[in-house]
Amino acid sequence: MTPIDFGSCLIAYCAWSRGSVTSWGRSSERNATVGGHKDSYHQIWLAADVGYHPNPKPPLAQARKRASQLGLKLIREGDHDHLQVV
């Protein structure tokens, strides 16, 4: 999946979930500053964080199912969901 393809899937996920992208591509320096994994897909534009405020988070099972249908992996991380390529 290219970053453009990922972006299209991300838009579809956010439209479905009523979420907003809060972090997408990052430089290695920015990734380190926010405590990202050293091999984070954020650094190659194939991962993004999605927040839902003021909307409620979708139920985890439904969110993972929709993400999977789009070819994405969803990890719930406290106040946001992390989505990346499978």
Biopython code that builds the backbone (N, CA, C, O; Angstrom):
import numpy as np
from Bio.PDB.StructureBuilder import StructureBuilder

atoms = [
    (1, "MET", "N", (0.860, -1.174, 0.000)),
    (1, "MET", "CA", (0.000, 0.000, 0.000)),
    (1, "MET", "C", (0.906, 1.237, 0.000)),
    (1, "MET", "O", (1.854, 1.328, 0.780)),
    (2, "THR", "N", (0.601, 2.162, -0.869)),
    (2, "THR", "CA", (1.358, 3.414, -0.928)),
    (2, "THR", "C", (0.790, 4.408, 0.098)),
    (2, "THR", "O", (-0.315, 4.207, 0.603)),
    (3, "PRO", "N", (1.532, 5.468, 0.405)),
    (3, "PRO", "CA", (0.972, 6.491, 1.292)),
    (3, "PRO", "C", (-0.327, 7.106, 0.736)),
    (3, "PRO", "O", (-1.214, 7.462, 1.512)),
    (4, "ILE", "N", (-0.447, 7.233, -0.577)),
    (4, "ILE", "CA", (-1.680, 7.755, -1.180)),
    (4, "ILE", "C", (-2.832, 6.783, -0.935)),
    (4, "ILE", "O", (-3.926, 7.200, -0.557)),
    (5, "ASP", "N", (-2.592, 5.496, -1.147)),
    (5, "ASP", "CA", (-3.616, 4.481, -0.874)),
    (5, "ASP", "C", (-4.009, 4.509, 0.608)),
    (5, "ASP", "O", (-5.190, 4.456, 0.952)),
    (6, "PHE", "N", (-2.996, 4.593, 1.471)),
    (6, "PHE", "CA", (-3.258, 4.652, 2.905)),
    (6, "PHE", "C", (-4.130, 5.862, 3.235)),
    (6, "PHE", "O", (-5.075, 5.755, 4.017)),
    (7, "GLY", "N", (-3.816, 7.003, 2.642)),
    (7, "GLY", "CA", (-4.602, 8.210, 2.870)),
    (7, "GLY", "C", (-6.057, 8.032, 2.483)),
    (7, "GLY", "O", (-6.954, 8.494, 3.188)),
    (8, "SER", "N", (-6.291, 7.367, 1.372)),
    (8, "SER", "CA", (-7.666, 7.106, 0.945)),
    (8, "SER", "C", (-8.397, 6.216, 1.949)),
    (8, "SER", "O", (-9.562, 6.455, 2.266)),
    (9, "CYS", "N", (-7.714, 5.200, 2.439)),
    (9, "CYS", "CA", (-8.314, 4.316, 3.445)),
    (9, "CYS", "C", (-8.561, 5.070, 4.744)),
    (9, "CYS", "O", (-9.576, 4.860, 5.408)),
    (10, "LEU", "N", (-7.638, 5.940, 5.099)),
    (10, "LEU", "CA", (-7.768, 6.735, 6.314)),
    (10, "LEU", "C", (-8.976, 7.672, 6.226)),
    (10, "LEU", "O", (-9.723, 7.821, 7.193)),
    (11, "ILE", "N", (-9.160, 8.290, 5.082)),
    (11, "ILE", "CA", (-10.328, 9.152, 4.873)),
    (11, "ILE", "C", (-11.619, 8.332, 5.027)),
    (11, "ILE", "O", (-12.565, 8.774, 5.678)),
    (12, "ALA", "N", (-11.648, 7.155, 4.431)),
    (12, "ALA", "CA", (-12.839, 6.308, 4.539)),
    (12, "ALA", "C", (-13.102, 5.914, 5.992)),
    (12, "ALA", "O", (-14.247, 5.913, 6.444)),
    (13, "TYR", "N", (-12.045, 5.583, 6.712)),
    (13, "TYR", "CA", (-12.218, 5.211, 8.119)),
    (13, "TYR", "C", (-12.748, 6.399, 8.928)),
    (13, "TYR", "O", (-13.684, 6.246, 9.712)),
    (14, "CYS", "N", (-12.162, 7.566, 8.741)),
    (14, "CYS", "CA", (-12.586, 8.749, 9.504)),
    (14, "CYS", "C", (-14.015, 9.160, 9.158)),
    (14, "CYS", "O", (-14.759, 9.600, 10.035)),
    (15, "ALA", "N", (-14.406, 9.024, 7.901)),
    (15, "ALA", "CA", (-15.790, 9.332, 7.521)),
    (15, "ALA", "C", (-16.748, 8.372, 8.217)),
    (15, "ALA", "O", (-17.813, 8.782, 8.677)),
    (16, "TRP", "N", (-16.377, 7.105, 8.295)),
    (16, "TRP", "CA", (-17.214, 6.105, 8.953)),
    (16, "TRP", "C", (-17.292, 6.351, 10.462)),
    (16, "TRP", "O", (-18.369, 6.273, 11.055)),
    (17, "SER", "N", (-16.145, 6.646, 11.078)),
    (17, "SER", "CA", (-16.055, 6.719, 12.540)),
    (17, "SER", "C", (-16.312, 8.104, 13.126)),
    (17, "SER", "O", (-16.456, 8.253, 14.339)),
    (18, "ARG", "N", (-16.371, 9.122, 12.255)),
    (18, "ARG", "CA", (-16.486, 10.514, 12.677)),
    (18, "ARG", "C", (-15.265, 10.961, 13.469)),
    (18, "ARG", "O", (-15.350, 11.803, 14.364)),
    (19, "GLY", "N", (-14.122, 10.369, 13.112)),
    (19, "GLY", "CA", (-12.862, 10.715, 13.758)),
    (19, "GLY", "C", (-12.082, 11.740, 12.950)),
    (19, "GLY", "O", (-12.443, 12.071, 11.820)),
    (20, "SER", "N", (-11.010, 12.234, 13.549)),
    (20, "SER", "CA", (-10.131, 13.206, 12.909)),
    (20, "SER", "C", (-8.686, 12.755, 13.066)),
    (20, "SER", "O", (-8.296, 12.248, 14.118)),
    (21, "VAL", "N", (-7.904, 12.941, 12.025)),
    (21, "VAL", "CA", (-6.482, 12.601, 12.089)),
    (21, "VAL", "C", (-5.777, 13.619, 12.985)),
    (21, "VAL", "O", (-5.883, 14.827, 12.773)),
    (22, "THR", "N", (-5.062, 13.116, 13.981)),
    (22, "THR", "CA", (-4.318, 13.989, 14.890)),
    (22, "THR", "C", (-2.816, 13.903, 14.668)),
    (22, "THR", "O", (-2.081, 14.791, 15.100)),
    (23, "SER", "N", (-2.347, 12.852, 14.004)),
    (23, "SER", "CA", (-0.931, 12.700, 13.681)),
    (23, "SER", "C", (-0.826, 11.729, 12.519)),
    (23, "SER", "O", (-1.466, 10.677, 12.513)),
    (24, "TRP", "N", (-0.009, 12.092, 11.531)),
    (24, "TRP", "CA", (0.163, 11.191, 10.376)),
    (24, "TRP", "C", (1.645, 11.042, 10.111)),
    (24, "TRP", "O", (2.316, 10.325, 10.853)),
    (25, "GLY", "N", (2.181, 11.673, 9.103)),
    (25, "GLY", "CA", (3.604, 11.543, 8.822)),
    (25, "GLY", "C", (4.440, 12.298, 9.845)),
    (25, "GLY", "O", (4.059, 13.365, 10.325)),
    (26, "ARG", "N", (5.594, 11.713, 10.166)),
    (26, "ARG", "CA", (6.492, 12.338, 11.140)),
    (26, "ARG", "C", (7.939, 12.199, 10.681)),
    (26, "ARG", "O", (8.316, 11.198, 10.072)),
    (27, "SER", "N", (8.726, 13.198, 10.977)),
    (27, "SER", "CA", (10.172, 13.050, 10.814)),
    (27, "SER", "C", (10.667, 12.129, 11.926)),
    (27, "SER", "O", (9.961, 11.907, 12.910)),
    (28, "SER", "N", (11.864, 11.599, 11.776)),
    (28, "SER", "CA", (12.405, 10.742, 12.829)),
    (28, "SER", "C", (12.579, 11.533, 14.129)),
    (28, "SER", "O", (12.416, 10.989, 15.221)),
    (29, "GLU", "N", (12.911, 12.820, 14.000)),
    (29, "GLU", "CA", (13.072, 13.652, 15.197)),
    (29, "GLU", "C", (11.736, 13.839, 15.922)),
    (29, "GLU", "O", (11.659, 13.697, 17.142)),
    (30, "ARG", "N", (10.697, 14.155, 15.169)),
    (30, "ARG", "CA", (9.370, 14.333, 15.764)),
    (30, "ARG", "C", (8.884, 13.025, 16.373)),
    (30, "ARG", "O", (8.300, 13.017, 17.457)),
    (31, "ASN", "N", (9.126, 11.928, 15.681)),
    (31, "ASN", "CA", (8.718, 10.625, 16.175)),
    (31, "ASN", "C", (9.372, 10.333, 17.525)),
    (31, "ASN", "O", (8.716, 9.836, 18.441)),
    (32, "ALA", "N", (10.660, 10.639, 17.648)),
    (32, "ALA", "CA", (11.366, 10.430, 18.917)),
    (32, "ALA", "C", (10.802, 11.338, 20.005)),
    (32, "ALA", "O", (10.643, 10.914, 21.150)),
    (33, "THR", "N", (10.498, 12.587, 19.649)),
    (33, "THR", "CA", (9.978, 13.544, 20.617)),
    (33, "THR", "C", (8.660, 13.081, 21.218)),
    (33, "THR", "O", (8.427, 13.275, 22.411)),
    (34, "VAL", "N", (7.795, 12.474, 20.416)),
    (34, "VAL", "CA", (6.489, 12.030, 20.918)),
    (34, "VAL", "C", (6.526, 10.608, 21.478)),
    (34, "VAL", "O", (5.491, 10.071, 21.873)),
    (35, "GLY", "N", (7.709, 9.999, 21.514)),
    (35, "GLY", "CA", (7.840, 8.666, 22.092)),
    (35, "GLY", "C", (7.434, 7.540, 21.168)),
    (35, "GLY", "O", (7.098, 6.446, 21.624)),
    (36, "GLY", "N", (7.463, 7.805, 19.846)),
    (36, "GLY", "CA", (7.110, 6.770, 18.879)),
    (36, "GLY", "C", (8.162, 5.678, 18.784)),
    (36, "GLY", "O", (9.328, 5.887, 19.118)),
    (37, "HIS", "N", (7.731, 4.514, 18.323)),
    (37, "HIS", "CA", (8.646, 3.387, 18.103)),
    (37, "HIS", "C", (9.685, 3.794, 17.070)),
    (37, "HIS", "O", (9.359, 4.510, 16.123)),
    (38, "LYS", "N", (10.929, 3.352, 17.230)),
    (38, "LYS", "CA", (11.992, 3.784, 16.316)),
    (38, "LYS", "C", (11.738, 3.374, 14.867)),
    (38, "LYS", "O", (12.263, 4.003, 13.949)),
    (39, "ASP", "N", (10.947, 2.336, 14.654)),
    (39, "ASP", "CA", (10.615, 1.892, 13.299)),
    (39, "ASP", "C", (9.168, 2.216, 12.936)),
    (39, "ASP", "O", (8.560, 1.528, 12.115)),
    (40, "SER", "N", (8.621, 3.259, 13.545)),
    (40, "SER", "CA", (7.218, 3.623, 13.356)),
    (40, "SER", "C", (6.870, 3.858, 11.889)),
    (40, "SER", "O", (7.621, 4.497, 11.153)),
    (41, "TYR", "N", (5.723, 3.332, 11.482)),
    (41, "TYR", "CA", (5.213, 3.565, 10.133)),
    (41, "TYR", "C", (4.812, 5.017, 9.904)),
    (41, "TYR", "O", (4.625, 5.438, 8.763)),
    (42, "HIS", "N", (4.679, 5.790, 10.995)),
    (42, "HIS", "CA", (4.418, 7.225, 10.841)),
    (42, "HIS", "C", (5.527, 7.868, 9.998)),
    (42, "HIS", "O", (5.273, 8.808, 9.244)),
    (43, "GLN", "N", (6.734, 7.367, 10.129)),
    (43, "GLN", "CA", (7.887, 7.956, 9.447)),
    (43, "GLN", "C", (7.874, 7.724, 7.940)),
    (43, "GLN", "O", (8.599, 8.389, 7.200)),
    (44, "ILE", "N", (7.063, 6.794, 7.493)),
    (44, "ILE", "CA", (6.940, 6.549, 6.049)),
    (44, "ILE", "C", (5.494, 6.772, 5.575)),
    (44, "ILE", "O", (5.085, 6.260, 4.533)),
    (45, "TRP", "N", (4.743, 7.534, 6.351)),
    (45, "TRP", "CA", (3.379, 7.950, 5.996)),
    (45, "TRP", "C", (2.405, 6.775, 5.851)),
    (45, "TRP", "O", (1.444, 6.851, 5.086)),
    (46, "LEU", "N", (2.660, 5.688, 6.593)),
    (46, "LEU", "CA", (1.772, 4.529, 6.529)),
    (46, "LEU", "C", (1.152, 4.217, 7.888)),
    (46, "LEU", "O", (0.752, 3.084, 8.156)),
    (47, "ALA", "N", (1.078, 5.242, 8.746)),
    (47, "ALA", "CA", (0.389, 5.130, 10.032)),
    (47, "ALA", "C", (-0.161, 6.502, 10.393)),
    (47, "ALA", "O", (0.385, 7.534, 10.004)),
    (48, "ALA", "N", (-1.249, 6.487, 11.143)),
    (48, "ALA", "CA", (-1.863, 7.735, 11.589)),
    (48, "ALA", "C", (-2.588, 7.489, 12.901)),
    (48, "ALA", "O", (-2.996, 6.369, 13.209)),
    (49, "ASP", "N", (-2.738, 8.561, 13.666)),
    (49, "ASP", "CA", (-3.523, 8.512, 14.890)),
    (49, "ASP", "C", (-4.827, 9.255, 14.639)),
    (49, "ASP", "O", (-4.850, 10.301, 13.989)),
    (50, "VAL", "N", (-5.902, 8.701, 15.162)),
    (50, "VAL", "CA", (-7.231, 9.270, 14.969)),
    (50, "VAL", "C", (-7.867, 9.513, 16.336)),
    (50, "VAL", "O", (-7.927, 8.621, 17.182)),
    (51, "GLY", "N", (-8.336, 10.735, 16.527)),
    (51, "GLY", "CA", (-9.080, 11.085, 17.735)),
    (51, "GLY", "C", (-10.542, 11.293, 17.378)),
    (51, "GLY", "O", (-10.880, 11.489, 16.210)),
    (52, "TYR", "N", (-11.401, 11.250, 18.370)),
    (52, "TYR", "CA", (-12.837, 11.290, 18.116)),
    (52, "TYR", "C", (-13.568, 12.443, 18.796)),
    (52, "TYR", "O", (-14.754, 12.647, 18.540)),
    (53, "HIS", "N", (-12.905, 13.183, 19.634)),
    (53, "HIS", "CA", (-13.552, 14.251, 20.411)),
    (53, "HIS", "C", (-14.185, 15.290, 19.487)),
    (53, "HIS", "O", (-13.510, 15.731, 18.557)),
    (54, "PRO", "N", (-15.399, 15.698, 19.677)),
    (54, "PRO", "CA", (-16.275, 15.420, 20.811)),
    (54, "PRO", "C", (-17.131, 14.170, 20.638)),
    (54, "PRO", "O", (-17.948, 13.855, 21.503)),
    (55, "ASN", "N", (-16.953, 13.466, 19.543)),
    (55, "ASN", "CA", (-17.736, 12.249, 19.305)),
    (55, "ASN", "C", (-17.189, 11.102, 20.150)),
    (55, "ASN", "O", (-16.009, 11.107, 20.502)),
    (56, "PRO", "N", (-18.023, 10.126, 20.477)),
    (56, "PRO", "CA", (-17.522, 8.960, 21.215)),
    (56, "PRO", "C", (-16.684, 8.067, 20.297)),
    (56, "PRO", "O", (-16.893, 8.030, 19.084)),
    (57, "LYS", "N", (-15.742, 7.358, 20.894)),
    (57, "LYS", "CA", (-14.987, 6.362, 20.139)),
    (57, "LYS", "C", (-15.951, 5.275, 19.685)),
    (57, "LYS", "O", (-16.866, 4.918, 20.427)),
    (58, "PRO", "N", (-15.764, 4.746, 18.485)),
    (58, "PRO", "CA", (-16.592, 3.600, 18.105)),
    (58, "PRO", "C", (-16.197, 2.389, 18.943)),
    (58, "PRO", "O", (-15.045, 2.288, 19.367)),
    (59, "PRO", "N", (-17.120, 1.476, 19.190)),
    (59, "PRO", "CA", (-16.772, 0.265, 19.935)),
    (59, "PRO", "C", (-15.569, -0.429, 19.271)),
    (59, "PRO", "O", (-15.479, -0.503, 18.046)),
    (60, "LEU", "N", (-14.663, -0.928, 20.097)),
    (60, "LEU", "CA", (-13.397, -1.465, 19.597)),
    (60, "LEU", "C", (-13.592, -2.560, 18.545)),
    (60, "LEU", "O", (-12.931, -2.533, 17.506)),
    (61, "ALA", "N", (-14.460, -3.494, 18.784)),
    (61, "ALA", "CA", (-14.658, -4.593, 17.826)),
    (61, "ALA", "C", (-15.134, -4.059, 16.479)),
    (61, "ALA", "O", (-14.669, -4.514, 15.434)),
    (62, "GLN", "N", (-16.055, -3.100, 16.494)),
    (62, "GLN", "CA", (-16.554, -2.516, 15.238)),
    (62, "GLN", "C", (-15.458, -1.717, 14.535)),
    (62, "GLN", "O", (-15.328, -1.778, 13.313)),
    (63, "ALA", "N", (-14.672, -0.968, 15.309)),
    (63, "ALA", "CA", (-13.594, -0.169, 14.729)),
    (63, "ALA", "C", (-12.540, -1.069, 14.086)),
    (63, "ALA", "O", (-12.072, -0.793, 12.982)),
    (64, "ARG", "N", (-12.172, -2.138, 14.777)),
    (64, "ARG", "CA", (-11.174, -3.070, 14.210)),
    (64, "ARG", "C", (-11.718, -3.750, 12.952)),
    (64, "ARG", "O", (-10.981, -3.954, 11.988)),
    (65, "LYS", "N", (-12.987, -4.096, 12.961)),
    (65, "LYS", "CA", (-13.586, -4.734, 11.784)),
    (65, "LYS", "C", (-13.551, -3.784, 10.593)),
    (65, "LYS", "O", (-13.162, -4.184, 9.496)),
    (66, "ARG", "N", (-13.952, -2.530, 10.795)),
    (66, "ARG", "CA", (-13.948, -1.562, 9.688)),
    (66, "ARG", "C", (-12.533, -1.304, 9.208)),
    (66, "ARG", "O", (-12.291, -1.241, 8.003)),
    (67, "ALA", "N", (-11.599, -1.155, 10.128)),
    (67, "ALA", "CA", (-10.203, -0.947, 9.746)),
    (67, "ALA", "C", (-9.696, -2.128, 8.916)),
    (67, "ALA", "O", (-9.038, -1.939, 7.893)),
    (68, "SER", "N", (-10.003, -3.325, 9.356)),
    (68, "SER", "CA", (-9.576, -4.528, 8.642)),
    (68, "SER", "C", (-10.156, -4.579, 7.231)),
    (68, "SER", "O", (-9.466, -4.970, 6.290)),
    (69, "GLN", "N", (-11.403, -4.193, 7.082)),
    (69, "GLN", "CA", (-12.038, -4.159, 5.759)),
    (69, "GLN", "C", (-11.297, -3.213, 4.813)),
    (69, "GLN", "O", (-11.315, -3.390, 3.595)),
    (70, "LEU", "N", (-10.646, -2.208, 5.398)),
    (70, "LEU", "CA", (-9.901, -1.225, 4.601)),
    (70, "LEU", "C", (-8.424, -1.596, 4.452)),
    (70, "LEU", "O", (-7.655, -0.845, 3.853)),
    (71, "GLY", "N", (-8.027, -2.743, 4.991)),
    (71, "GLY", "CA", (-6.630, -3.174, 4.908)),
    (71, "GLY", "C", (-5.743, -2.538, 5.959)),
    (71, "GLY", "O", (-4.529, -2.435, 5.782)),
    (72, "LEU", "N", (-6.362, -2.105, 7.070)),
    (72, "LEU", "CA", (-5.628, -1.425, 8.129)),
    (72, "LEU", "C", (-5.688, -2.217, 9.429)),
    (72, "LEU", "O", (-6.617, -2.988, 9.670)),
    (73, "LYS", "N", (-4.681, -2.006, 10.249)),
    (73, "LYS", "CA", (-4.647, -2.554, 11.607)),
    (73, "LYS", "C", (-4.945, -1.405, 12.557)),
    (73, "LYS", "O", (-4.387, -0.318, 12.409)),
    (74, "LEU", "N", (-5.817, -1.634, 13.529)),
    (74, "LEU", "CA", (-6.181, -0.613, 14.504)),
    (74, "LEU", "C", (-5.706, -1.033, 15.882)),
    (74, "LEU", "O", (-5.959, -2.153, 16.327)),
    (75, "ILE", "N", (-5.012, -0.120, 16.551)),
    (75, "ILE", "CA", (-4.567, -0.332, 17.930)),
    (75, "ILE", "C", (-5.131, 0.807, 18.769)),
    (75, "ILE", "O", (-4.860, 1.974, 18.487)),
    (76, "ARG", "N", (-5.898, 0.490, 19.776)),
    (76, "ARG", "CA", (-6.463, 1.522, 20.649)),
    (76, "ARG", "C", (-5.395, 1.921, 21.657)),
    (76, "ARG", "O", (-4.849, 1.078, 22.369)),
    (77, "GLU", "N", (-5.105, 3.223, 21.707)),
    (77, "GLU", "CA", (-4.050, 3.748, 22.572)),
    (77, "GLU", "C", (-4.593, 4.873, 23.445)),
    (77, "GLU", "O", (-4.314, 6.048, 23.205)),
    (78, "GLY", "N", (-5.354, 4.512, 24.437)),
    (78, "GLY", "CA", (-5.875, 5.516, 25.371)),
    (78, "GLY", "C", (-6.862, 6.451, 24.720)),
    (78, "GLY", "O", (-7.987, 6.054, 24.415)),
    (79, "ASP", "N", (-6.454, 7.706, 24.498)),
    (79, "ASP", "CA", (-7.385, 8.726, 24.001)),
    (79, "ASP", "C", (-7.503, 8.754, 22.476)),
    (79, "ASP", "O", (-8.206, 9.609, 21.936)),
    (80, "HIS", "N", (-6.832, 7.842, 21.774)),
    (80, "HIS", "CA", (-6.898, 7.819, 20.315)),
    (80, "HIS", "C", (-6.693, 6.391, 19.799)),
    (80, "HIS", "O", (-6.316, 5.485, 20.543)),
    (81, "ASP", "N", (-6.953, 6.228, 18.516)),
    (81, "ASP", "CA", (-6.659, 4.953, 17.860)),
    (81, "ASP", "C", (-5.505, 5.171, 16.884)),
    (81, "ASP", "O", (-5.423, 6.189, 16.197)),
    (82, "HIS", "N", (-4.630, 4.190, 16.849)),
    (82, "HIS", "CA", (-3.511, 4.183, 15.908)),
    (82, "HIS", "C", (-3.896, 3.238, 14.780)),
    (82, "HIS", "O", (-4.254, 2.085, 15.022)),
    (83, "LEU", "N", (-3.821, 3.729, 13.545)),
    (83, "LEU", "CA", (-4.092, 2.895, 12.377)),
    (83, "LEU", "C", (-2.831, 2.815, 11.532)),
    (83, "LEU", "O", (-2.125, 3.809, 11.360)),
    (84, "GLN", "N", (-2.551, 1.628, 11.004)),
    (84, "GLN", "CA", (-1.398, 1.459, 10.121)),
    (84, "GLN", "C", (-1.695, 0.355, 9.127)),
    (84, "GLN", "O", (-2.671, -0.384, 9.257)),
    (85, "VAL", "N", (-0.831, 0.263, 8.131)),
    (85, "VAL", "CA", (-0.999, -0.795, 7.136)),
    (85, "VAL", "C", (-0.821, -2.147, 7.827)),
    (85, "VAL", "O", (-0.117, -2.266, 8.831)),
    (86, "VAL", "N", (-1.470, -3.151, 7.268)),
    (86, "VAL", "CA", (-1.365, -4.501, 7.823)),
    (86, "VAL", "C", (-0.033, -5.099, 7.440)),
    (86, "VAL", "O", (0.261, -6.237, 7.808)),
]
sb = StructureBuilder()
sb.init_structure("model")
sb.init_model(0)
sb.init_chain("A")
sb.init_seg("    ")
for serial, (resi, resn, name, xyz) in enumerate(atoms, 1):
    if name == "N":
        sb.init_residue(resn, " ", resi, " ")
    sb.init_atom(name, np.array(xyz, "f"), 0.0, 1.0, " ", f" {name:<3s}", serial, name[0])
structure = sb.get_structure()
